[in-house]
């Protein structure tokens, strides 16, 4: 499943593990991936947004000069 992120295509993988849903977000351009876990009965859209936010955070932290104050 693919969705449009702020900086390009983001691919999502959904894995149900018991009562939990694990969502992996992968940047289509760089291949950077992160995962988040939440209740399987919860909102998939909320988990996707959380995963995209985490992905963007990790990418900004890895960028030159990123994450430094």
Backbone atoms as SQL, in Angstrom:
CREATE TABLE atoms (id INTEGER PRIMARY KEY, chain TEXT, resi INTEGER, resn TEXT, atom TEXT, x REAL, y REAL, z REAL);
INSERT INTO atoms VALUES
  (1, 'A', 1, 'UNK', 'N', 0.849, -1.169, 0.000),
  (2, 'A', 1, 'UNK', 'CA', 0.000, 0.000, 0.000),
  (3, 'A', 1, 'UNK', 'C', 0.893, 1.229, 0.000),
  (4, 'A', 2, 'UNK', 'N', 0.567, 2.201, -0.793),
  (5, 'A', 2, 'UNK', 'CA', 1.393, 3.399, -0.892),
  (6, 'A', 2, 'UNK', 'C', 0.566, 4.625, -0.554),
  (7, 'A', 3, 'UNK', 'N', 1.209, 5.613, 0.006),
  (8, 'A', 3, 'UNK', 'CA', 0.543, 6.870, 0.320),
  (9, 'A', 3, 'UNK', 'C', 1.489, 8.011, 0.025),
  (10, 'A', 4, 'UNK', 'N', 0.937, 9.181, -0.149),
  (11, 'A', 4, 'UNK', 'CA', 1.761, 10.338, -0.461),
  (12, 'A', 4, 'UNK', 'C', 2.190, 11.011, 0.825),
  (13, 'A', 5, 'UNK', 'N', 3.471, 11.074, 1.040),
  (14, 'A', 5, 'UNK', 'CA', 4.006, 11.789, 2.191),
  (15, 'A', 5, 'UNK', 'C', 4.383, 13.190, 1.769),
  (16, 'A', 6, 'UNK', 'N', 4.875, 13.982, 2.684),
  (17, 'A', 6, 'UNK', 'CA', 5.247, 15.348, 2.380),
  (18, 'A', 6, 'UNK', 'C', 6.410, 15.439, 1.412),
  (19, 'A', 7, 'UNK', 'N', 7.297, 14.460, 1.417),
  (20, 'A', 7, 'UNK', 'CA', 8.494, 14.523, 0.583),
  (21, 'A', 7, 'UNK', 'C', 8.562, 13.405, -0.441),
  (22, 'A', 8, 'UNK', 'N', 7.461, 12.776, -0.783),
  (23, 'A', 8, 'UNK', 'CA', 7.490, 11.707, -1.772),
  (24, 'A', 8, 'UNK', 'C', 6.660, 10.521, -1.342),
  (25, 'A', 9, 'UNK', 'N', 6.864, 9.437, -2.056),
  (26, 'A', 9, 'UNK', 'CA', 6.075, 8.237, -1.825),
  (27, 'A', 9, 'UNK', 'C', 6.515, 7.507, -0.558),
  (28, 'A', 10, 'UNK', 'N', 5.533, 7.051, 0.208),
  (29, 'A', 10, 'UNK', 'CA', 5.786, 6.249, 1.397),
  (30, 'A', 10, 'UNK', 'C', 5.025, 4.947, 1.232),
  (31, 'A', 11, 'UNK', 'N', 5.729, 3.838, 1.392),
  (32, 'A', 11, 'UNK', 'CA', 5.111, 2.516, 1.299),
  (33, 'A', 11, 'UNK', 'C', 4.824, 2.027, 2.704),
  (34, 'A', 12, 'UNK', 'N', 3.696, 1.333, 2.870),
  (35, 'A', 12, 'UNK', 'CA', 3.303, 0.823, 4.179),
  (36, 'A', 12, 'UNK', 'C', 3.152, -0.680, 4.139),
  (37, 'A', 13, 'UNK', 'N', 3.609, -1.327, 5.206),
  (38, 'A', 13, 'UNK', 'CA', 3.376, -2.761, 5.412),
  (39, 'A', 13, 'UNK', 'C', 2.604, -2.898, 6.713),
  (40, 'A', 14, 'UNK', 'N', 1.570, -3.711, 6.692),
  (41, 'A', 14, 'UNK', 'CA', 0.752, -3.945, 7.882),
  (42, 'A', 14, 'UNK', 'C', 0.937, -5.391, 8.324),
  (43, 'A', 15, 'UNK', 'N', 1.260, -5.577, 9.597),
  (44, 'A', 15, 'UNK', 'CA', 1.447, -6.920, 10.157),
  (45, 'A', 15, 'UNK', 'C', 0.642, -7.013, 11.441),
  (46, 'A', 16, 'UNK', 'N', -0.331, -7.911, 11.447),
  (47, 'A', 16, 'UNK', 'CA', -1.087, -8.116, 12.685),
  (48, 'A', 16, 'UNK', 'C', -0.360, -9.160, 13.521),
  (49, 'A', 17, 'UNK', 'N', -0.117, -8.812, 14.783),
  (50, 'A', 17, 'UNK', 'CA', 0.559, -9.701, 15.718),
  (51, 'A', 17, 'UNK', 'C', -0.321, -9.771, 16.959),
  (52, 'A', 18, 'UNK', 'N', -1.160, -10.776, 17.019),
  (53, 'A', 18, 'UNK', 'CA', -2.087, -10.903, 18.145),
  (54, 'A', 18, 'UNK', 'C', -3.037, -9.726, 18.210),
  (55, 'A', 19, 'UNK', 'N', -3.056, -9.045, 19.338),
  (56, 'A', 19, 'UNK', 'CA', -3.950, -7.905, 19.535),
  (57, 'A', 19, 'UNK', 'C', -3.346, -6.599, 19.033),
  (58, 'A', 20, 'UNK', 'N', -2.165, -6.664, 18.398),
  (59, 'A', 20, 'UNK', 'CA', -1.472, -5.463, 17.959),
  (60, 'A', 20, 'UNK', 'C', -1.319, -5.427, 16.451),
  (61, 'A', 21, 'UNK', 'N', -1.184, -4.207, 15.929),
  (62, 'A', 21, 'UNK', 'CA', -0.908, -3.998, 14.512),
  (63, 'A', 21, 'UNK', 'C', 0.435, -3.288, 14.422),
  (64, 'A', 22, 'UNK', 'N', 1.341, -3.873, 13.657),
  (65, 'A', 22, 'UNK', 'CA', 2.637, -3.254, 13.410),
  (66, 'A', 22, 'UNK', 'C', 2.592, -2.669, 12.008),
  (67, 'A', 23, 'UNK', 'N', 2.953, -1.395, 11.893),
  (68, 'A', 23, 'UNK', 'CA', 2.992, -0.745, 10.586),
  (69, 'A', 23, 'UNK', 'C', 4.428, -0.316, 10.322),
  (70, 'A', 24, 'UNK', 'N', 4.934, -0.725, 9.167),
  (71, 'A', 24, 'UNK', 'CA', 6.261, -0.332, 8.721),
  (72, 'A', 24, 'UNK', 'C', 6.075, 0.706, 7.625),
  (73, 'A', 25, 'UNK', 'N', 6.716, 1.865, 7.765),
  (74, 'A', 25, 'UNK', 'CA', 6.685, 2.916, 6.751),
  (75, 'A', 25, 'UNK', 'C', 8.058, 2.967, 6.094),
  (76, 'A', 26, 'UNK', 'N', 8.062, 2.911, 4.761),
  (77, 'A', 26, 'UNK', 'CA', 9.313, 2.889, 4.002),
  (78, 'A', 26, 'UNK', 'C', 9.312, 4.045, 3.014),
  (79, 'A', 27, 'UNK', 'N', 10.344, 4.869, 3.059),
  (80, 'A', 27, 'UNK', 'CA', 10.474, 5.947, 2.084),
  (81, 'A', 27, 'UNK', 'C', 10.814, 5.328, 0.735),
  (82, 'A', 28, 'UNK', 'N', 9.997, 5.589, -0.276),
  (83, 'A', 28, 'UNK', 'CA', 10.173, 5.001, -1.594),
  (84, 'A', 28, 'UNK', 'C', 11.451, 5.423, -2.290),
  (85, 'A', 29, 'UNK', 'N', 11.971, 6.585, -1.955),
  (86, 'A', 29, 'UNK', 'CA', 13.170, 7.103, -2.613),
  (87, 'A', 29, 'UNK', 'C', 14.451, 6.627, -1.946),
  (88, 'A', 30, 'UNK', 'N', 14.496, 6.699, -0.614),
  (89, 'A', 30, 'UNK', 'CA', 15.739, 6.400, 0.103),
  (90, 'A', 30, 'UNK', 'C', 15.795, 4.996, 0.694),
  (91, 'A', 31, 'UNK', 'N', 14.633, 4.363, 0.875),
  (92, 'A', 31, 'UNK', 'CA', 14.604, 3.034, 1.474),
  (93, 'A', 31, 'UNK', 'C', 14.667, 3.044, 2.994),
  (94, 'A', 32, 'UNK', 'N', 14.683, 4.231, 3.609),
  (95, 'A', 32, 'UNK', 'CA', 14.684, 4.332, 5.068),
  (96, 'A', 32, 'UNK', 'C', 13.348, 3.806, 5.571),
  (97, 'A', 33, 'UNK', 'N', 13.391, 2.997, 6.629),
  (98, 'A', 33, 'UNK', 'CA', 12.143, 2.465, 7.166),
  (99, 'A', 33, 'UNK', 'C', 12.104, 2.570, 8.677),
  (100, 'A', 34, 'UNK', 'N', 10.874, 2.718, 9.167),
  (101, 'A', 34, 'UNK', 'CA', 10.602, 2.767, 10.607),
  (102, 'A', 34, 'UNK', 'C', 9.353, 1.939, 10.854),
  (103, 'A', 35, 'UNK', 'N', 9.129, 1.590, 12.119),
  (104, 'A', 35, 'UNK', 'CA', 7.904, 0.865, 12.446),
  (105, 'A', 35, 'UNK', 'C', 7.283, 1.432, 13.710),
  (106, 'A', 36, 'UNK', 'N', 5.971, 1.302, 13.777),
  (107, 'A', 36, 'UNK', 'CA', 5.212, 1.672, 14.966),
  (108, 'A', 36, 'UNK', 'C', 4.236, 0.546, 15.250),
  (109, 'A', 37, 'UNK', 'N', 3.827, 0.450, 16.503),
  (110, 'A', 37, 'UNK', 'CA', 2.907, -0.601, 16.920),
  (111, 'A', 37, 'UNK', 'C', 1.771, 0.042, 17.704),
  (112, 'A', 38, 'UNK', 'N', 0.562, -0.454, 17.461),
  (113, 'A', 38, 'UNK', 'CA', -0.602, 0.031, 18.186),
  (114, 'A', 38, 'UNK', 'C', -1.643, -1.058, 18.249),
  (115, 'A', 39, 'UNK', 'N', -2.768, -0.774, 18.883),
  (116, 'A', 39, 'UNK', 'CA', -3.825, -1.785, 18.989),
  (117, 'A', 39, 'UNK', 'C', -4.418, -2.101, 17.611),
  (118, 'A', 40, 'UNK', 'N', -4.662, -3.380, 17.360),
  (119, 'A', 40, 'UNK', 'CA', -5.212, -3.808, 16.069),
  (120, 'A', 40, 'UNK', 'C', -6.617, -3.272, 15.862),
  (121, 'A', 41, 'UNK', 'N', -7.322, -2.971, 16.943),
  (122, 'A', 41, 'UNK', 'CA', -8.682, -2.456, 16.833),
  (123, 'A', 41, 'UNK', 'C', -8.716, -0.942, 16.670),
  (124, 'A', 42, 'UNK', 'N', -7.558, -0.311, 16.727),
  (125, 'A', 42, 'UNK', 'CA', -7.468, 1.143, 16.617),
  (126, 'A', 42, 'UNK', 'C', -7.528, 1.611, 15.168),
  (127, 'A', 43, 'UNK', 'N', -7.326, 2.888, 14.975),
  (128, 'A', 43, 'UNK', 'CA', -7.383, 3.516, 13.661),
  (129, 'A', 43, 'UNK', 'C', -6.103, 3.258, 12.865),
  (130, 'A', 44, 'UNK', 'N', -6.267, 2.627, 11.699),
  (131, 'A', 44, 'UNK', 'CA', -5.121, 2.391, 10.819),
  (132, 'A', 44, 'UNK', 'C', -4.560, 3.716, 10.303),
  (133, 'A', 45, 'UNK', 'N', -5.438, 4.694, 10.063),
  (134, 'A', 45, 'UNK', 'CA', -4.977, 6.000, 9.583),
  (135, 'A', 45, 'UNK', 'C', -4.111, 6.710, 10.622),
  (136, 'A', 46, 'UNK', 'N', -4.483, 6.590, 11.878),
  (137, 'A', 46, 'UNK', 'CA', -3.682, 7.194, 12.945),
  (138, 'A', 46, 'UNK', 'C', -2.308, 6.543, 13.022),
  (139, 'A', 47, 'UNK', 'N', -2.259, 5.230, 12.896),
  (140, 'A', 47, 'UNK', 'CA', -0.972, 4.533, 12.916),
  (141, 'A', 47, 'UNK', 'C', -0.129, 4.920, 11.700),
  (142, 'A', 48, 'UNK', 'N', -0.758, 5.072, 10.540),
  (143, 'A', 48, 'UNK', 'CA', -0.023, 5.491, 9.339),
  (144, 'A', 48, 'UNK', 'C', 0.553, 6.889, 9.520),
  (145, 'A', 49, 'UNK', 'N', -0.240, 7.816, 10.062),
  (146, 'A', 49, 'UNK', 'CA', 0.249, 9.175, 10.303),
  (147, 'A', 49, 'UNK', 'C', 1.400, 9.175, 11.292),
  (148, 'A', 50, 'UNK', 'N', 1.270, 8.368, 12.336),
  (149, 'A', 50, 'UNK', 'CA', 2.331, 8.268, 13.336),
  (150, 'A', 50, 'UNK', 'C', 3.607, 7.721, 12.706),
  (151, 'A', 51, 'UNK', 'N', 3.467, 6.707, 11.850),
  (152, 'A', 51, 'UNK', 'CA', 4.625, 6.118, 11.178),
  (153, 'A', 51, 'UNK', 'C', 5.295, 7.127, 10.242),
  (154, 'A', 52, 'UNK', 'N', 4.498, 7.897, 9.503),
  (155, 'A', 52, 'UNK', 'CA', 5.064, 8.913, 8.603),
  (156, 'A', 52, 'UNK', 'C', 5.785, 9.991, 9.411),
  (157, 'A', 53, 'UNK', 'N', 5.189, 10.420, 10.520),
  (158, 'A', 53, 'UNK', 'CA', 5.849, 11.417, 11.372),
  (159, 'A', 53, 'UNK', 'C', 7.179, 10.896, 11.907),
  (160, 'A', 54, 'UNK', 'N', 7.198, 9.640, 12.323),
  (161, 'A', 54, 'UNK', 'CA', 8.433, 9.041, 12.822),
  (162, 'A', 54, 'UNK', 'C', 9.461, 8.930, 11.695),
  (163, 'A', 55, 'UNK', 'N', 9.023, 8.560, 10.508),
  (164, 'A', 55, 'UNK', 'CA', 9.920, 8.459, 9.353),
  (165, 'A', 55, 'UNK', 'C', 10.553, 9.807, 9.049),
  (166, 'A', 56, 'UNK', 'N', 9.750, 10.858, 9.010),
  (167, 'A', 56, 'UNK', 'CA', 10.277, 12.202, 8.727),
  (168, 'A', 56, 'UNK', 'C', 11.239, 12.655, 9.830),
  (169, 'A', 57, 'UNK', 'N', 10.932, 12.303, 11.087),
  (170, 'A', 57, 'UNK', 'CA', 11.824, 12.648, 12.192),
  (171, 'A', 57, 'UNK', 'C', 13.177, 11.965, 12.028),
  (172, 'A', 58, 'UNK', 'N', 13.155, 10.682, 11.715),
  (173, 'A', 58, 'UNK', 'CA', 14.401, 9.929, 11.547),
  (174, 'A', 58, 'UNK', 'C', 15.190, 10.487, 10.372),
  (175, 'A', 59, 'UNK', 'N', 14.510, 10.823, 9.288),
  (176, 'A', 59, 'UNK', 'CA', 15.213, 11.372, 8.127),
  (177, 'A', 59, 'UNK', 'C', 15.814, 12.741, 8.434),
  (178, 'A', 60, 'UNK', 'N', 15.106, 13.575, 9.187),
  (179, 'A', 60, 'UNK', 'CA', 15.653, 14.896, 9.509),
  (180, 'A', 60, 'UNK', 'C', 16.835, 14.774, 10.468),
  (181, 'A', 61, 'UNK', 'N', 16.783, 13.773, 11.340),
  (182, 'A', 61, 'UNK', 'CA', 17.874, 13.540, 12.281),
  (183, 'A', 61, 'UNK', 'C', 19.129, 13.064, 11.545),
  (184, 'A', 62, 'UNK', 'N', 18.943, 12.264, 10.494),
  (185, 'A', 62, 'UNK', 'CA', 20.067, 11.733, 9.726),
  (186, 'A', 62, 'UNK', 'C', 20.603, 12.714, 8.691),
  (187, 'A', 63, 'UNK', 'N', 19.849, 13.800, 8.428),
  (188, 'A', 63, 'UNK', 'CA', 20.275, 14.784, 7.428),
  (189, 'A', 63, 'UNK', 'C', 21.488, 15.561, 7.956),
  (190, 'A', 64, 'UNK', 'N', 22.330, 16.055, 7.046),
  (191, 'A', 64, 'UNK', 'CA', 23.465, 16.874, 7.480),
  (192, 'A', 64, 'UNK', 'C', 22.992, 18.055, 8.310),
  (193, 'A', 65, 'UNK', 'N', 23.527, 18.190, 9.510),
  (194, 'A', 65, 'UNK', 'CA', 23.149, 19.288, 10.393),
  (195, 'A', 65, 'UNK', 'C', 21.829, 19.059, 11.104),
  (196, 'A', 66, 'UNK', 'N', 21.180, 17.942, 10.845),
  (197, 'A', 66, 'UNK', 'CA', 19.888, 17.666, 11.472),
  (198, 'A', 66, 'UNK', 'C', 20.033, 17.211, 12.906),
  (199, 'A', 67, 'UNK', 'N', 19.069, 17.569, 13.717),
  (200, 'A', 67, 'UNK', 'CA', 19.048, 17.134, 15.105),
  (201, 'A', 67, 'UNK', 'C', 20.051, 17.819, 16.004),
  (202, 'A', 68, 'UNK', 'N', 20.785, 18.767, 15.475),
  (203, 'A', 68, 'UNK', 'CA', 21.778, 19.488, 16.286),
  (204, 'A', 68, 'UNK', 'C', 21.223, 20.821, 16.708),
  (205, 'A', 69, 'UNK', 'N', 21.577, 21.234, 17.890),
  (206, 'A', 69, 'UNK', 'CA', 21.130, 22.555, 18.389),
  (207, 'A', 69, 'UNK', 'C', 22.301, 23.427, 18.669);
